[in-house]
């Protein structure tokens, strides 16, 4: 027997126990003088659900056994004194049979009621089960709806974050469709280029870029799009043209977006204004290679240019003249007139020296009051001597600084490639020695002097008296 059936039988049993007196009274018709007494016994507990007569010793009695809700039951019928006195004739047996018949009818009525109760209970259980299933389906639908809403909220949050990131980044961003027409730009794009979103929407973006860096000399045209189709990405430096016509150095990165079928759907371009970076790089480069006081090449750049010039002359079979120049008694100027006065004097001397040579030549400040000059593509040594004379003449002109007029002299040492040396280090050493030899000679004659390391064997000299 299933659990459901047992539950239904219990329901029927409870129903009958509650209504037992009503059933018994209905059967006996509530006679004024009842002829039978009925007891209802539960075998399992030994207790009576209904009891009219304590069990007597009468020989006239009738028991009806039945089972309800898995429990064995018994209905006990006993005649009353009224019945015995009334029917103590030959009809007694017939009356007893009628009593038994009534008992049987009672049993049938009892079972009928119990059966109807069972069917009603079964129907209730079926309806309850259907309601439970409907409730489960409703709960499942609610769960799915909550999941969908949660995903929608998450998607909305992600879209919001993407939009914030898209418009908050300092890098200009531009999105095109598969045909390379602009469909979206961010705020940085508007700020950098000066174009509003309405002005660039559905425009071909070639008006923004004039060309790529020298390392990849390709114009940003259909040729570039072909590269994108093949590789999916492109990166490089370009010049971005703003609405006002300014040309900005920019670093451009383009990426292609494909759908599930690997068809091109969009392109995303991100470019950064490199103006500040370029300026910072140029400043660092200048500090690394140029003297901050005179803006002339420093020792590092001078050495590099000397190496490059020697390589060029070796290939083309040409000559180089290297000059070292020193201002006489510059320390005395600093000590007596101050370092500010000395710095101004050095700046003036740098200007005068630069005015005496060609653009292809190099003038550098090695430090202190020492300058060096690289003369290239000259005809003969006489040309180098002419340049040295013009330097002495220009340097000895009076200088007016802070209302004071001052004159300085100079000592110049010269050496030639490949006549005197072929190694850069040896050339520098020769020119430096020649300069100090000229300085010693100038001190003896109180004049500006010039000394060449190639004159009549070392330390031969060439002296020019001012």
C-alpha angles and dihedrals in degrees: 000000000000125000091248092055092048089051091051091049091051089052090051091047093051090047092053094046091053092048099034096112091049091052094047093046090048091055097045089044089226092278115198090231107026116210097202136045119207131208122189111205129193106209094197096058098023089229130123120241087194128011130178100160133034105232108278134196094249116137090214109082140117132208126201116194121202140154126237128177090351092304125114113237135182133201113208121200122196128178117238125230088256091058093049093049093045100045104033091126135088088286090067093093091049090051091048090053089050088052090052088049090053088049091053091049089050090052092049091048090048093051091045092054091045090051093051090049089052092051091048091049091048091051091049091050091049091049090046090050092050090048090050091051091048089049090050091050090049091049091049091049090049090051092050091048090050090049091050091048090048091051090047091051091048091048090048090050092049091048090050092050091047090050091049091048091045093054098034100054117103091223119090112244129194130180124200133188124242089280091055096249117140115256101164140016131178131230094263089058090054092047095048101041099032091227119127120228092251092055095056103034112120091002125131105249100223090100088071100058129050098188148317130267122292091253089066107027098195125129117231095251137107089309089063092048089054089056089050091053090054103039104020093223140060130183132180149113119286139168112249117208114216126208089260091055097253117144114225125192105237139178109224128198120183124188129185123225120211133192127228090280090053092248118146110253106162145358125218119204122191120184132177127208103243096188095106092041092050092047092048091047091049090049092050090045091050093048089049095049108024136062109248094213101050101016088231122134111278129224093279095054092040091055092048093049091048091054092048092047092050091052091049093049092048090056095044098035093238135143135243131205116206117196129191115199128191130183111234118239093355090147089062090055091053093046096048104032101028136250094278089058090047092050091051090050091052091051091051092048091050090054093049093047092049090052091060098058137058127258090250090060125079128233116188137175112224095187139292109014095331120117131177132202130200112203115194136180095022125152103229144334091277088068091055090049091052090053090049091052092050090051092053091048094049095045094050093057112111117269122210113206124169090347094309124113118217137172125205133187130213142211120217129195122192137194133173136222124250095001098065101021142344101205119083093226093052092047091054091047092050094049092048092051092047090052094052090047089053090047091054091048091047091051089055093051098031090234143108109269141189126209129192122201090213099060114113095325128307124340090016114136146201112216128196116193118210 
